[in-house]
Amino acid sequence: MSVDAMVAATPATRDRYVDALRVLALAGVIMGHYLMAVVTWAPGENVGFTNILAVEPWTRWMTLVLQVMPLFFAVGGFSHAIAWRSTARRHGGYADFVAARVGRLIRPALVYVGVWMVLGLVIGLLWPEQSAPILQILGQLLWFIGIYLIAAAFAPALLRAHERWGWRALATLVAAAALVDVLRLTEVADGVKWLNFAFVWLAIHQLGFFYADGVHEKLGPKRLGAAMLATGTIAIVLLTTLGPYGISMVSYEGEQLSNLAPPTVVLLAFGVAQAGVALLARDWATRKLERPRTWKAVIVGGSMAMTAFLWHFTALVGVNGLWWWLGPDTSPAGGTAAWWWSKLYLLVPYLGLVAALVLVFRRFERFPTPEIAGPRLWRTLVAALGVACGIVGMIGFAAVGFRGIAELYTVTVVGVPLNSVAACALVVASALLTTLAVRRASVAP
């Protein structure tokens, strides 16, 4: 179906604003990583990487605009609620939901992993010392998919809790996130901090359930948005001025307490405020999205957003590698006028390379929804195992990247040793298991 036909076929009941927010969030990530990356080199030295947030403290305030992942998770909650209810109406089960939702992430990610496993092996053997930090960075963006898979895996159960207990289910997640922070900061049990990768992101994800229920229509999107923005902002101000938290919503080297890795209640408050801003803009944006040209742009962007997200790190490394090869002998210091100017004139080739990679790999984002297989215990167990493999595999890549493939370079993640080969095997297993879970037995004619 052509894009124009898709525009014409869009039902009046579709919430176009949600689609626009999803595209906006991923575009924000792509631009945010570009603006924050500082690449350094000098004669006789290897190429180094750091974050502008670590160099220029004032830029940490920029993360209040550039950090858009909470918005993506809130939108994901809405999408998962709609998808699960639709699956249930068609007499589908957990495996059907997982195959449809997880497949959209695993399939394009598996292509990215496969390409970089081959490239990483070759590059790592040819230039082991020089390439190690670069190859490790190229896997870091997969943390998002790993955490988002947690949200997808628990979405049906949390939606049932939401339908039964309403705001009390959300309050429980918020209280759990706060308790984890207290235990972490008082050093009673520092190891529990990793639980907030689930509690904080699942709480933000839960906001989308309320949107799917139409709470914003009952209370008024502007009234509810203003209340959420005020609540989140007040909480951020109190936590960052009276508490030990910093203002940056993105991690950087040298920070005393990260709000992102693992997440804290500050990031949760930020997610509430950000969702409030989105509600305030909803009526205006919805009117704009009724225009065919605007909606067409959202459809086109949505059809390639995940591919662009997966490959933008590759474009970032490629453009900076070309600059290192053709540019000055010594890189400009991060935060200087020369460095900011470089961001301006490198933007065009960066976006051009992202677009080129999207044209090559976007075909793998087209994922046909499998037929309903129906609820069965064995299907549920296989699907759950598949999601678990995907979560661990993606988090493994986020920690080790594609570094030291031949040598099996290993890091420990929450007590579990992982290397890129094991992470790759887990992602492959995830794709196979989630597909097997909905496989229907062929019927002979």
N, C-alpha and C positions, 0 to 999 in steps of 0.2 A: 504494500500500500504506500502511495506517495505521501509526502509530508502534507501537501494541500488536502489530500483526501482524509488524512488523520485529523487535520484541523476541522474540516467540515463534519467529520463523524464524531467529534467530541461531544458527549452528552451534556446537557445543561446542568446535570446534577454533579458533575465532576468538580472537585475542589482544585482549581487550577493553581491557586496560591500555594498549595502544598508542593506541587511539582516545581514551581518557581523557586521556592525556598530551598528545595533539595539541590537544584542546580546552583543557586547562589552560594550555598554552603561549600560545595566542592570547589567552586571557582575561587572562593575566599581562601581555601586551603592552598590551592595552587599558587595564588599570588602571594600569600603570606610566607610560604616557604622561600619563594624567590627573594622577597624583600629582606628576610632575616638572615639569609645565608651569607657568610663572610668567608671567602676563600683567600688563603695567604700563601705566598711563595717568595723566595729570594734565591740568588745564586748559591748553589751548593746545598740547598735545603729541599726536603720533600714538600709536596703540596699539603697544606693544612686546612682544616675546617673549624669554624667556630660560629657563634650566633651573635648577631648585632646586639641582642639583649644583654649579653655578657660584657660587651664593650662599651655601650652607651646606655646608662641606666634610664635616661628619659624615654628611650624607645619601649620600655616595658609597658608604658601606658598605651602604646599602640595595640597591644594584644587585646585590649577591651573592644577593639573593632575587628582585628584580624583573626581572633579565635572564634571560629564559627561551628566547631564540632558539636557543642551543646544543641545548637539549632537543628543540626542533622539528626541527632538522636531523638529530639522531641518530635520532629517530622516522622522519624522512623516508627515511633510509638503509634502515631495515627495510621500509618500504612500497615503496620502489623495488625492493628485492631481490625481494620477493614478487611485485610486478607484472611485473617483467621475466621472471622464471622462469615465471610463468603465461602471459605472451605467447609465450615460446619454446615452451612445451608445446603451445600452440594453433597453432604454425607461423606466428607473427607475426614481424614485423621491427622494426627501430628506429623506423620511421615510426608503426607501430601503438602502440608504447610512448609515443612523444612525443605523439601525438594524444590519447591517454587521459590522460596525466599532466599535460601542459602545458595542455591544454584546460581543465582544472579551475581553473587559475590565470588564464589569459589571458581567458577569457570574462567572468567577473565583473569583472576588472580593466579590461577594455575598456569596460564600461558605466560604471564609475567615471570613467575617463579621458574618455569622451564627454560625460558630464554636466558635468564640471568644465572641459572645454575651452569649452563654451558659456557657463557661468556665469563662468569666468575672463575670457573675452573681454568680456562685458558689464560686469562689475565693474571690470575693468582700464581700460576706456574712461571709466567714470563717475568713479572715484576712483583714478587711477593711482598717486599717491604713497602714499596711506594704505593701499591694498590690496596693494601689492607684496610686503611681507614675509609677509602672510597667505597669499597665493596661492602663494608659493614653498614655504611650510611644508606646504601641502596635498599636495604631490607627494613629500615626503621619505619617507613610509612605503613607497613603491614600491621602495625600495632592496632590501627583503627579497625581493620577488618576483623582482627581477633576479638576485640572488645565488642564490636557490633554483632558478631556471631553470638556472644553471650546474651545480648539483648534479644536477638531473634530466637535463640533456644528457649529462653524463659518467657517469651511473649505470651503464649497461650495460657500458661499457669498464672502469670501475673495479671492477665486480662480477666481471668475468672476471679481472682482475688479482688480486682478493681470492681467488677460487677457485683460482688457480694458485699464488700466493705467500703467501697468508694474512697473518700479522701483518707480513711484510716489506713488503707494499704499504702498509700503514698507517704503518710506520716510515719509509718513503720520503717520504710526505707530511709527516710530523712533522719530519723532517730538512730538507726543503725550506723549511718555514715558519721553522725556526730559522735557516737560512742567510740567508733574506731579512731577518730581523730583525738579524742580525749585519752584513750589508752596509748596512742602513739606519742602524743606530746608529753604525757606524764612518764613515759618510758616504762610503763607497767608491762606492756606487751607490744614492742615495736613491730614485730612480725605481722600483726593483724592489719597493718596499714594497707597491705595488698588487697584486702577484701573490699576496699573502697573503689577498686576498679569495677567491681560489680555494683555495690550499693549506690554510689554517686551516679554512674551512668544509667543504671536501671531506674533511679528516681527521676532523672531528667526524661528518660524514655517514657515513663509513666505519664508525664504531662500530656503526651500525645493521645492517651486514652480519653482524657477529659475533652480534648478537642474533637475526637471522633464521636463522642456522645453529644456534641453540640452545646456544651456548657457555655461557650463564648456567645452563642446566640441567645441563650436564656438571660445571661447577665449583661450582654452588650460587649462586643470586642474591645471597644475603647475603655470602658469602665474596668473590665477585667485586666486589660493590658496595662493600664495606668497603675492598678493595684499591685500587679506582679512586678512591674518595673520599680515601683517605690519600695516594695518589700525586699526585692533582691538587692537594690542599691544600698538601702539602709544596712542590710546584713553585711554587705561587702565593706562598707565604711567602718562599721563597728569591729569587724573581724581583722581588718588590716591596720586599724589605728590602735585598738585596745588589745588585740591579740598578736600572735607571732607571725601571722601570714603576710606574704608580700602581695603586691598588686599585679604581678605578671600572671597571666593565664596560660602561658606557655613556658615550658622548662628551658633552662639554660645552664651552662657549665658554671659552677661556683655558687649557685644559690643555696641558701641555708635550708629552705623548706619549699619544696616544689608544690604548686597547686594542681599539677597535672599528672605527675608520675611518682607516686600514685595520686589520684584526685583527692581534693579536700572539700570541706563544706563551703569554702570560698568559691570553688568552681561550681558547686551546686547552686549557690546563691546567684552566681553569674548566669547560669543557665536559666534560672527563673526570670531574671531581669531581661535577658535576651529574648526569651519567649514573649515577655510583655511587650517589648519593642515590636516584635513581629505582629502581635495582635493589634497594636496601635496603627500599624501601616496596612492592615488587612483590607479594609474597605477601599482605600485608595488604590492599592495594588490590584485588587480584584477587578475594579473598573478598567484599569489599564490592560489587564490580561484578557478582557473580552475582545480586544482588537485582534483581528486575524494575524497581523504581522508579529505582534508581541507574543501571542500564543505559539505561533510557528517557531519563533526563536527558542522558546522554552522546550518545545518538543524536540527540536534538533539538539539543543544542549543536553536534554535529559537522555537522549539516545546514545550519547558518548561520554557522559560525565564520569562514569566509573573508569573508563579506559583512560581518560585524561588524568584522573587522579593517580592511577597506577603508574603511568609512564612519565609524569612530570618530573620526578626525581632524576630519571634518565636524561631528560632534556636539560635539567639544571646542571648535571655533571658534564654533559656534552658541551654546553655553551661555555661554561667556565673552563673546561679543558681546552677549548679552542682559543679562549682569551689568554690562557697561560702560554699556549704555544705561539700565538701571533702577537701577543701584547707586550707590555713592559717587562724588563728583567725582574723588577720587584713590584709586587702588588701594592696598590694604595691601601693605607691603613683603614680599617673599618671605621665608619663614622665620619671620615673626612669628606670635604667637598668633592674631591676626586672620586672617592668611592661611591658617593650618591650619584654623581654624574654617570659613573659606569653602570649603575643600576638602570638608568634611563636609556642609554644607548644599547645595552644588552637585552632590553626587554623585547624588542622586535624579533631578534633571532631566537630568543627563548620561546616566545609564543609560537613562532613559526615551526620550531622543532617539535613542540607539543602537538601542534596541528598535524604535522607529518606523521608522527607516531600514532596519533589517533586514526588517521586514514589507513594505516597499515593494520592496526590491531582492533579496530572497533567491531569488526565482524564477530569477534568472540564474545561481545557483550549481548548479542542477540540470542536470547535464551528462550526457546519455546516452552510454555508451561505444560508440564506432563499431565496426562489424564489422571483423574481421580482414581486412586487404588483402594481407598477405604480404610477405616480404622482397624488395625490388627495389632496385637501386642508385640509380635515379632517385628513388625514394621516400625513400631514406635521405638523399640530397643535398638534396632539397627540405625535408624535415623539419629537417635540421641548419641550413639557412639560415633557416628559420622560427624556430627557437630562438634563433639568433644575433641576429635582428632583435628578438625579445622582450627579450633580455638588454640590448642597447644601448638600446632604447627605455625600458625601466623605469629603468635607471640614469640616463638622460637626464632623466626626470621627477624622479627623486630629487634631481638637482642643480638643475634650473631650475624645477620645479613647473609652475604654470600662470600664471606671471608674464610680463607683457609679451607676450601672444600677438599682439596687433596689430602691435607694434613689432618682433617677432621677437627678443626679449631672449635673448641667447646667452651660454652659459658654455662653458668648455673642460674636458672630462673626459678625462684621460690623453691630452692632445694632440688630442682630437677635439672640434670645435665643435658644440654641440647647443643647440637651442631646443625649445620645447614642440610646435611644429608638426611638426618633424622627428621628435621622439620619438613623437608620436601616429601619424604615418605608419608608423613602424617597428612599433609595437604592432599596428596594423591589418594590416600585411603579415605579421606573425607569426601572427595568427589565420587569415588566408587561406592561407598556405603550409602550416601544420600540418594544416589541413583538406584542402587539395588533395593532400597527400602520401598520404592514405589513401582518396582518392576512388576508388570502383570504377566501371568503365565499365558503363553500363546495357546490359542485354541485351534486344533486341527480342523480343516474344513470337512 
